[in-house]
Amino acid sequence: MYRSGMTKKIAISIPDDVAERLAAGDIENVSAYVTEAVRRQIATEQLHANLAGVGIHVTKDGVDRWRRVLAERRAAMTPDRWQAARDHLDGVMRGEQ
């Protein structure tokens, strides 16, 4: 999917806040950072297209609603429950469950 070794230099315009973040000096390779962000966006768009293909239409409101639900569920998890879930998943990954 990715063609390593092939690059193309382009000029883009970005908002000041984004430019400041990229120029802050803590990002080692700005080109790689931006490339990864764009690839994530492409993957998200492909996922949404695939879901739409089977009748599931992703909306901003729906995503926001599920983020709230997940945040509530995460907040309800005690450290003991998190550890139990991790232990269970480890067992599943080892084929024990």
C-alpha positions as CSV (number, residue, x, y, z in Angstrom):
1,M,0.0,0.0,0.0
2,Y,2.7,2.4,0.9
3,R,5.5,3.1,-1.6
4,S,8.7,3.5,0.4
5,G,11.4,5.6,-1.1
6,M,9.0,7.6,-3.1
7,T,8.3,11.1,-1.8
8,K,6.9,14.3,-3.3
9,K,7.4,17.7,-1.9
10,I,4.2,19.8,-1.7
11,A,3.3,23.2,-0.2
12,I,0.3,23.4,2.0
13,S,-1.5,26.2,4.0
14,I,-2.3,25.4,7.6
15,P,-3.9,27.4,10.4
16,D,-1.5,29.2,12.8
17,D,-2.2,26.9,15.7
18,V,-1.2,23.8,13.6
19,A,1.9,25.6,12.3
20,E,2.9,26.5,15.8
21,R,2.5,22.9,17.0
22,L,4.6,21.6,14.1
23,A,7.2,24.2,14.7
24,A,7.4,23.8,18.4
25,G,10.5,21.6,18.1
26,D,9.3,18.5,19.9
27,I,8.4,16.6,16.7
28,E,11.5,14.9,15.4
29,N,10.3,14.5,11.8
30,V,7.4,16.8,10.8
31,S,7.0,15.1,7.4
32,A,6.5,11.7,9.0
33,Y,4.2,13.2,11.6
34,V,2.0,14.8,9.0
35,T,2.1,11.7,6.8
36,E,0.9,9.5,9.7
37,A,-1.9,11.9,10.5
38,V,-3.1,11.9,6.8
39,R,-2.8,8.1,6.7
40,R,-5.0,7.8,9.8
41,Q,-7.6,10.1,8.2
42,I,-7.5,8.0,5.0
43,A,-8.1,4.9,7.0
44,T,-11.0,6.5,8.9
45,E,-12.6,7.6,5.6
46,Q,-12.1,4.0,4.2
47,L,-13.7,2.5,7.3
48,H,-16.7,4.9,7.1
49,A,-17.1,4.0,3.4
50,N,-17.0,0.3,4.2
51,L,-19.5,0.7,7.0
52,A,-21.8,2.7,4.7
53,G,-21.5,-0.1,2.2
54,V,-23.2,-2.4,4.7
55,G,-25.8,0.2,5.7
56,I,-24.1,1.8,8.7
57,H,-23.7,5.5,8.3
58,V,-21.3,7.1,10.7
59,T,-22.2,10.6,11.8
60,K,-20.5,13.2,14.0
61,D,-23.4,13.0,16.5
62,G,-23.2,9.2,16.6
63,V,-19.4,9.3,17.2
64,D,-19.8,11.9,19.9
65,R,-22.5,9.9,21.6
66,W,-20.4,6.7,21.6
67,R,-17.4,8.7,22.9
68,R,-19.5,9.8,25.8
69,V,-20.8,6.3,26.5
70,L,-17.2,4.9,26.4
71,A,-15.9,7.7,28.7
72,E,-18.7,6.9,31.2
73,R,-17.8,3.2,31.1
74,R,-14.1,3.9,31.5
75,A,-14.8,6.2,34.4
76,A,-16.8,3.4,36.1
77,M,-13.9,1.0,35.9
78,T,-11.9,0.5,39.0
79,P,-8.2,-0.4,38.9
80,D,-9.1,-4.0,40.0
81,R,-11.7,-4.3,37.1
82,W,-9.1,-3.0,34.6
83,Q,-6.6,-5.5,35.8
84,A,-9.1,-8.3,35.6
85,A,-10.0,-7.3,32.1
86,R,-6.3,-7.2,31.1
87,D,-5.7,-10.6,32.7
88,H,-8.7,-12.0,30.8
89,L,-7.5,-10.6,27.5
90,D,-4.0,-12.0,28.1
91,G,-5.5,-15.4,28.7
92,V,-7.5,-15.1,25.5
93,M,-4.4,-14.1,23.6
94,R,-2.6,-17.1,25.0
95,G,-5.5,-19.4,24.0
96,E,-6.4,-20.2,27.6
97,Q,-9.9,-18.8,27.6
